[in-house]
Amino acid sequence: MLKRVLASALAVATASVVATVPAYAVAFQTTATNLNIRSDAYLSASVVKVLAGPTSVEVDCQKAGDSVIVGSKTTTWWAHLPAHGGYATVAYIDTPGTKLPGVPDCPQDPPQTSDVTLADVQAMFGSRIANPSLVQTGLPSLNKAMRDAQINTVYRKAAFLATLVHESRLEYNIREIGDTRVYGGRGYIQLTGDFNYRPAGQWLGVDLINNPELARDIRYSAQIARWYWTVARNINPYADQLKMGRVNAAIGYPAGAEDGRRCATFRTAIAYLSGQPAPAVDCSRTAKTSGDTSKLTRTEFDALAKAPGAPGTVG
């Protein structure tokens, strides 16, 4: 029992979030090196942690998901590891069968959160929604962009919306006040710099270099935010891990008091969307991402932020 308590405490310190291991959890041994722990039982799900080598883990439930083949073993079952905040395929757990003995099935997943309404964002962000009719006009395109970007969980929605309400007050056609640069801040995510306008336009199939005002057009503003969130950067995994400091760094502005404000908004959004108090949120950045990271490529930023899911991991 003491060993279990100590293991749980170590997981909390590492992840900066509370991880509780139920008393009925069953101990198993993993068999892989660099085993990915994923946010769900699918190979496409984000990596929340990597276990460096074979280790003892405690499993509280298991669920069916993507099929994984390791040698002669094929399984669709994934073990939920509460101390590590995610799922590991049973293919890399030391058990003779394809499903873990003595472990119950996980409860059925709740449906993904529905589209965001004007009432939702007003409840979350209050007076920050300064132009409700304009926000309402843009919500259909914003909800579509969120669906397309798999921003479909409480943490992902909270991080995305908290970011945009600070960037643009959720107004799709906003122009950064006082910014007269040709490629100054525009739209939901305040697209800035020719180094962003050019690739965003190429991805959209629109010439944003010669027509930068299109960045705040209702046809493109939300999709540009989607592009930045998932193509220019890979931000969903940071939201999954409650690492709002990394989200802020990925947006590109230097560290400062704004980080704390955005983290507070993130917590408020989580509480509203989940109906319960937000868990502990990590607002820290790595030292190398404390400055202006806006001109970094996705690969360069990931290297500085030390994103999980490095090459060579499994599961």
Stockholm file with secondary structure:
# STOCKHOLM 1.0

chainA/1-315         MLKRVLASALAVATASVVATVPAYAVAFQTTATNLNIRSDAYLSASVVKVLAGPTSVEVDCQKAGDSVIVGSKTTTWWAHLPAHGGYATVAYIDTPGTKLPGVPDCPQDPPQTSDVTLADVQAMFGSRIANPSLVQTGLPSLNKAMRDAQINTVYRKAAFLATLVHESRLEYNIREIGDTRVYGGRGYIQLTGDFNYRPAGQWLGVDLINNPELARDIRYSAQIARWYWTVARNINPYADQLKMGRVNAAIGYPAGAEDGRRCATFRTAIAYLSGQPAPAVDCSRTAKTSGDTSKLTRTEFDALAKAPGAPGTVG
#=GR chainA/1-315 SS CHHHHHHHHHHHHHHSSCCCCCTTCEEEEBCCSSEEEESSSSTTSCEEEEECSCCEEEESEEEEEEEEEETTEEEEEEEEETTTTEEEEGGGBSCSSSSCTTCCBCCCCCCCCCCCCHHHHHHHHGGGCCCHHHHHHHHHHHHHHHHHTTCCSHHHHHHHHHHHHHHHTTCTTCBCTTCCCTTCCBTTTTBCSHHHHHHHHHHHTSCTTTCGGGGGSTTTHHHHHHHIIIIICCCHHHHHTTCHHHHHHHHTCCSSHHHHHHHHHHHHHHHHHHSSCCCCCCCCCCGGGSSCCTTSCHHHHHHHHTCSCCTTCBC
#=GC SS_cons         CHHHHHHHHHHHHHHSSCCCCCTTCEEEEBCCSSEEEESSSSTTSCEEEEECSCCEEEESEEEEEEEEEETTEEEEEEEEETTTTEEEEGGGBSCSSSSCTTCCBCCCCCCCCCCCCHHHHHHHHGGGCCCHHHHHHHHHHHHHHHHHTTCCSHHHHHHHHHHHHHHHTTCTTCBCTTCCCTTCCBTTTTBCSHHHHHHHHHHHTSCTTTCGGGGGSTTTHHHHHHHIIIIICCCHHHHHTTCHHHHHHHHTCCSSHHHHHHHHHHHHHHHHHHSSCCCCCCCCCCGGGSSCCTTSCHHHHHHHHTCSCCTTCBC
//
